[in-house]
Amino acid sequence: MDTEHGTVRSRAGAWLRSPTNQVDLLQTAKAAVATMVAWALAEMVLELQQAFLAPWMALLTVHATVYRTFWRGTQTVLAVGTGILVSFVVVQAFGTTVLSFGLALVVGLVLARAKLYRDEGMTIATTVVFIITVGYDSSTEQTIDLLPDRLLATAIGVLVALIVNATVFPPLNDRSAQQQIDAIDRRLGRLLGDMATQLRQHSEEQEEDDWIERTRDLSADVDHAWSLVRTARESGSWNPRRRRHPGDELESYPQVLERLEEGVSYVRSIARLVRESDRDAQTWEPMFLERYTDLLAEAGRRVAEPEPELAALREHLQDLGNDLSTEDLSGKLWPLYGALLANLQMIVDVVDDVATARPVRT
């Protein structure tokens, strides 16, 4: 039982130490604070008759970055304002009926496709639903009087969300991108090591298909890392914390990811070459197999823990190629060995670039 509790605590601690999860928790707390403050201002301080719009807007506006909060907030104001006006015009023209509600909703959905509103277009239709089902009175005069309150409540919600997100630990997502790149390095290095180990065992049940599937998973991880890098760059815009945390290393991340993408493709190529050689029942030369798997394992170690000194690895790889040129190999083995050596050489180049380009892991 103590072991199980220890495992749970360990996993919980690892989850809490994750930069991505820390940012998510912080943003969740800030969204809650912004929503409460907006509602308090609209309901208790200004006593707006439709105060529910303020917390709703605040909740919609707290995004992952200050930059996105501002621009999405601006779009939200436009979308909500449009939804309020559509509701006002339709109700004034046709009254509050099921048919007028449907008409206003259709108009809102059509306007939602306009480029002006971009990601917040559906907020127009949502606003129509809220306003007509909750906010209208049978009195035309009162309906007109409520229009400024609705717009003011919307502006309060967006403004509070922007202030909270920009002043209370505005998010910088550099560490999330860094962690994802580190994870890709380790998984790619582990895959190379596993491939080398299994090739040495020369089992009849090789796992080349599993290797290829793992490279596909790594490609998905690289795509996720690209999205984190884009978010990290965006998070620095209009962010006062960027002055204290310049994040210069962030500029090297795209180059690193490009090289890692290439590295994954070379590893996948090696896996496919091995698979095809097994299908053709080709027997590898012991001299080549032993030396190549040693180099493959060493490359995996260098990927997982990047080191800038690769001269010895390059030299051993070149020696293997030179030694093979003096061997009396069959015509089938020459293309296979040449392709395997070429792909491993490319992986070594990737290791070199990754190790020298990024001051990430310390």
N, C-alpha and C positions, 0 to 999 in steps of 0.2 A: 504493500500500500504506500509506504514512504517513497518507494521508487517511482510509482505512478504519479504521486504528487510532485516529486522532483522533476519528472519529465514534463508535467503540465506547466510548472513554474518556469522551467527552462524555455519551453516553447513560447509562453506568454512574454517572457523577458526578451526573447529574440524578436517577437512580433513588435513589441514596444520600441526596441532599438532600431527598427527599420525606419530610415528617413522618410520613405513614402508614407508609412503608417502614421508617423509623427505629424507630418504635414496634414494628412487627412483628419486626424483628431483635432488639430489646432483649427483647421478650417471649419470643422463641424461646430466647435465651441464658438468660434467667431460668428458663424451664421446664426446660432441661437442667441448670442448677445445682441447682434444687430437687430434681429427680429423683435426681441423684447424691448429694446430701446425705442425702436420705431413705433411700436404699438403704444408704449407709454407716452411718447411725445404726442402722437395723434389723438389718443383717447383721453389721457389724463391732463395733459398740458394745454393742447389746442382745442380739445373737446370737439373734434370733427365728427360729423354725423355718420360718415362712412370710414371710420378709422381702420377697418380691417384691411384696406388697400395698402396701408403703410407697412405692416409686418409682412404681408404677402410679397410686396415688392422687395423688401429687404432680404427675405429668404431666397428669392429668385436671383438676386444680384451678387451675392457673395460667391465669387468664382475662385479658381485656383491661383490666379495672379492678379495683381493690381491693375495691370494693363487691360486684362479681359474684364475685370469688374467695371472699369470705366466704360469701355466700348459696349459691352453687353448691357450695362446699365443704361447707357444712352439709347440703345435700341429698345430696351424694355420700356423706357419712358415714352418713346414714340409709339410703340405697339400698344401700350395701355391707353395712351391718349387717343389713339385711333379707335380702339375698342370702345372707349367711353363715348366718343363722338358718334360712332356707328349706332350704338345702343340708343343714344339720345335722339338722333334723327329718326330712326325707325319707330321708336315708341311715340314720339311726337306726331309722326305721320299716321301710324296705324294702331296706336294704343298697345297695351300689354296683353297680347293674346298668344296662343300657341303658334299661330301662323306668323305673327310679327317676330316672335322669338326665332323661329326657323329661318325667316328672311335675314334677320340680323346675323345669325350664325353663318349662313351661306356667304353673305358679304364679307364677314370676317375671315372665313376660310379662303376666299378668293384673294383678298388683300394680303393674306399671309404669304402668298407666293411672290410678292414683290421683293426685289433685291434690296430695297431700302431697309427692310426689317431683318434680312439675313436669318440669323439663328433664332431670333425671337418672334418670328412671324406667327407661330401658333398662339402666342400670348394674346394676340388680337381676339381670336375666337374664345379663348379662355376668359378674357375680360368681359366679353359679351355675355357669356354664361353667368358669371358672377353678378354683373350689374343688373341684368334683367331679372334673374331669379331671386336676387337678394335685395337689390338696392333701389327698386323703383316704387314710387307711391302713385296713387291714382291722380294726385294733384299735379297738374302741369306746372303750376308756379313753383311748387316745392321741388319738382324734378329739375327745373332750371336753376334754382338756388343751390342744389346739391352739386352742380357741375364743378364750380371752383374747389369745393371740398375734396372731390374725388381727385382732381389733378394735383392739389396740394398734398394729399395723402400719398399719392404715387411718388411725387418728388421727394417727400420726406423719407420714404422707405429706401429709395435709391441712394440718396445722399448719406443717410446713416450707414448703409452697407459699405459705401465707398470709403467713408472716414474710418470705420472700424477695420476694414481690410488693409488700408494703407498705413495705419498708425500702430496697430497691435500686431507686432511681429509679422510684417508683410512677408509672404512666403518666398523663399529662394529655393529652387528645386535642384540645385547643383548636386547635392549629395545623393539624391535619388538617381540621377543620371550616372553618377560615378559608381554607385553600388551596382547598378544594372550592368555596366560595362565590366566591372570586376567579376560579376557572376558569369558573364559570357566567357571571359578569359578562363576561368576555372573549369567551366563545363567543357569548353573546347579542349583544354589541356587534358582533362580527365578522359575524354573520348579518345584522344590520340594514344594515351597510355593504355587504355583498355584494348584498343586495336593492336598495339604492339604485343601485349600479353597474350592475346588469343592467337595471333599469328605464330608466336613461338610454340604454343601448344599444338598447333597443327591439328586441331580437332576436325573430324569429318562433318560436324554440325557447326559450321561457322555462323557468325551473327552479322553478316554483311548487311542484311536488310534492316536489322536493328540499328546498325551504325548509320545507315542512310536516314532512317526515321529520326535518329537523334540530331542529325544535321538539319533536318527540317524544323525540329523544335528550336534549334539554335538560330535558324533564320527568323523564326517568329520572335525570339528574344531580341534579336538585333532590330527588328522593326519596332518593337516596344521601346528599345533604347533610343531609337531615333525620335519617337514621340516625346520621350522624357527630355531629350536634349532640346527639342523645339520649345517645350514648356519651360525649361530652365532658362533659355534665352529670353523668352517672353516675360518670365517672372522678374528679370532685371530691369525691364522698362518701367520708368516712373516709380521705381522702388527705392526709398531712401536708404535701405540697408545695403544696397549695392555699393555705396561709397565706402562702407566699412569692410565689405566683403566683395572685392572687385571680381573674383571668379575668373581670373585670366586663363586658368587651365581649361575653362569651358570652350575656348576657341579651338583647342586641339581635339575635342571629342568627335566632331564630324570626320576628321581625317582618320582617327582611330577606328571609328565604326566602318568606314569604307574599307579599310584594310581587314577588319574582322569579317566583313561580308565576303571578301575575296578568300580569306583563310578558310571559312566554312565551305565554300565551293570547292577548294582544293582538297579538303578532307573528304568531301562527298565523292570527288573524282577518284581518290585512292580507294575508297570503299567499293565503288563500282568496278574498278579494275580488279580488285581482289575477288569480287563476286564472279566476274566473267572468267577469271583464271580458274576458279573452282569448277565452274560449269564445263570448261574445256578440259578438265582433269589434268591441268599442267602441274608438274612437280617443280617446285622452286629449288634452285641450287642452294645447298646448306650455307655456303660462304655468303651468298647474297642475303639469304633470309636472316642469318644471325646479325650481320652488320646493319642491315636495313632496319630491322626491328629495334636495335639499340638506338639508332639515330631517330627513329620515329618516337620512341619513348622519351629520349632527351628533348626533342622538339616539343613534346607535350608538356614536359616539366617547365620548359622555358616559356611556353604560352601561359601556363597557369601562374607562374611567378616570373614576370618579364625581367630579363637581365640584358643589359646593353652589350655585353661581351660575347659575341657569337663567332669569333674567328676560328676557334677550335672545331665547332660544329660544322662550319662551312668547309674547313679543311678536310674533315673526315668524310663529308659528303662528296667532295671532289676526288678524294683518294679512292672511294668506292667506285665512282664512275671510271676513273683511270684503270683500276684493276679489272673491271669488267671488260674493258676494251681489249684486253689481252687474253680473255677467256674464250674458249671454243664453245659458244652458246648456240642453241638452236635458233632457227629463224623466228619461231614463235615467242621465244623468251626475250629477244632483244627489244621488240616494241613494248612489251609489258614492263621490263625493267627500266627502260628509258622513260616511259610515262610516269612510273612510280617515282623515279629520281627527280624528274622535272617538277612534279607536284610537291614533293617534299622540299625541293629547293625554294619553291614559291612560298611554302609555309614558313621556312626559315627567314625569308625576306619579310614576311608579315610580322614574325616575332621581332625582328630587328626594328621595324618601324614602330610597332606598338611599344616596345621597351624604351625607345628613345624619345617618343613623341608625347608621352603623357605622364606628368607627375601626379598620378592618381593614388596608387597604393603606397602607403608609407609604413 
